[in-house]
Amino acid sequence: MLKYTIPDKTVWSDSDPFKTMDEFDTDFFREHYNKRMSKEQPVIPKGQCTINAYDKILIQPIVDMPSPKRLLDIGCGNGRVSLYMVINGIIDNLVGIDMSDIMIEYATETAMLYETLSDKVVFIRSTIEDFPREQQFNVIYANEVIEHIFNLRDVLVKISSWLTDDGIFCGATPYLNTCDSAPVHFHYFTVEDLSDLLSDFFDVVEVRKLNIYDFVGNTKDRKEYHLVFKCMKPKRRQEG
């Protein structure tokens, strides 16, 4: 097997290694995620929806795109980054999805603070596996998401089919095991692993390895590497 097809055995038992998060214990993972994220990603007060230097690196490909931009934010959390992009005119319309009902509640509550967003933003409680295709997007964003998707190739088929021919799929994922795997990471990638995988679904793939602490305050002695990716020209490959 290639590295990205093997579950993380440090948190996933050998007795049941090939189940998705929901198949393994839906209530446990949703409760864990709800509790963790409700503390880490609260409702954002009006006027305080900001991004940091690392976020700017991730969304630069989106900023550089011509308008109009319709964004699907996979694993949107409280919507901080994608709402920032709508508020500041970087994108025109936003659909955010997340498995956490609390995160969707928080993101929706934040969006409601801005009257001008009422017809531009919708947040939906859904996993990417269950999200129905309704229309295409010219931007699909997934920050710290793909490592949590067990059936990743199946999901990449969906993403490539939802992306317009001139669109961008971008985001980030941890590099190998340089950060914790809570609640569960199914995949760790090298630059080569991720490039090879994404190249099966997109004709243009760029992957960069960055230390996120290079962009956060006075923490240059700390190291936590992530892979930032940008994909274009979907191949529309059909599998399964």
VENSUL-V706161 format. One record per backbone hydrogen bond with DSSP energy under -0.5 kcal/mol. NH is the residue of the N-H (numbers start at 1). CO is the residue of the C=O. Records with the same first field share a line. If there is no record, write none. Layout:
# VENSUL-V706161
NH=CO / CO
This chain:
# VENSUL-V706161
5=2
6=3
8=185
9=7
11=8
12=8
13=11
16=13
17=14
19=16
24=20
25=21
26=22
29=25
30=26
31=27
32=28
33=29
34=30
35=31
36=32
37=33
38=34
39=35 / 36
40=36
41=37
45=43
48=45
50=48
56=52
57=53
58=54
59=55
60=56 / 57
62=59
63=59
64=60
65=62
71=69 / 93
72=139
73=71 / 95
74=72 / 141
75=73 / 97
76=73 / 97
79=76
83=79
84=80
85=81
86=82
87=83
88=84
89=86
90=85
91=85
92=69
93=69
94=120
95=71
96=122
97=73
98=124
101=99
104=100
105=101
106=102
107=103
108=104
109=105
110=106
111=107
112=108
113=110
114=111
115=113
117=114
118=115
120=117
121=117
122=94
124=96
126=98 / 124
131=127
134=132
137=162
138=70
139=70
140=168
141=72
142=170
144=142 / 172
145=172
148=145
149=146
150=148
152=149 / 150
155=151
156=152
157=153
158=154
159=155
160=156
161=157
162=158
163=159
164=137
167=164
168=138
169=231
170=140 / 168
171=229
172=142
173=227
175=225
176=174 / 189
178=175
186=147 / 184
187=147
189=174
194=190
195=191
196=192
197=193
198=194
199=195
200=196 / 197
201=198
202=198
203=233
204=232
205=203
206=230
208=228
210=208 / 226
212=210 / 224
214=211
215=212
216=213
217=215
219=216 / 217
222=219
226=210
227=173
228=208 / 226
229=171 / 227
230=206
231=169
232=204
233=167
235=201
239=237
